[in-house]
Amino acid sequence: MPAIVITEDNINIRRELVTFFESRGYTALGISRFENPAQVAEDVCQAGPDILVLDIGLGEISGFDVCREIRKRGNFPILFVTARDREEDELMAYRLGGDDFIRKPYRLPVLLAKTERMLERAGEAREAVTLGDVTLHLVQNRISRGGESLELSGNEMKMLYFLFSRKGETVSRDALLEYLWENKLFVDENILNVNLSRLRKKLRNAGMEGLIETVPGQGLRISRKGSRNQEGEKR
């Protein structure tokens, strides 16, 4: 099921939207902290959404500034929402990397139709994700580099996709656990370690050793160095 994050400072609207999208089969999360744009962007990206609904007015924070921060970290679709009726807002939303725009008051079926279409377009555009000289093929569940190709299990694909989508940023183990199994309270970290060890072995046997890098005390990331051969040359 697709994951949607709602960034809305009005608690009643936020709850209404979370409930609405959950009733339509989405995994929905509402962001409730609005300290500064970087913090909001961090909370959004840690949630790993397939799509974001982002209000332009977030109390003292501008949704435009949040979008700027998000585009440094992630490339998921963003639907801007505003109560203002200014053409320049719509233009700014697109210039900053927004994918669509809707004005309040809106009808929930229209909002749903927009998110569904955005997800369709994103799926068509994201059949493959490339970082360095390594390509993750989302539809075929495989990873390739040069002439080497490796079939992946569902969890292996999810692990790599989560790391790839953060463009080399370090991801905490807790964030990866929640993404893979939704509720880390019921999953021992040893399970993550076993899955990681198995995946790293498969990558090593396929000539992609070092692709997943451990950052001591912080977490994991995709290593650009690991996506090259030992001499540092692209294949």
Buried (B, 14 or more C-beta within 10 A) or exposed (E): EBBBBBBBBBEEBBBBBBEBBBEBEBBBBBBEEBEBBBBBBBBBBBBBBBBBBBBBBBEEBBBBBBBBBBBEBBBBBBBBBBEEEEEEBBEBBEEBBBBBBBBEEEEEEEBBEBBBEBBEEBEEEBEBBEBBBBBBBBEBBBBBBEEBEBEBEEBBBBBBBBBBBBBBBBBEBEBBBBBBBEEBEEBEEEBBEEBBEEBBEBBEEBBBBBBBBBEEEEBBBBBBEBBBBEEEEEE
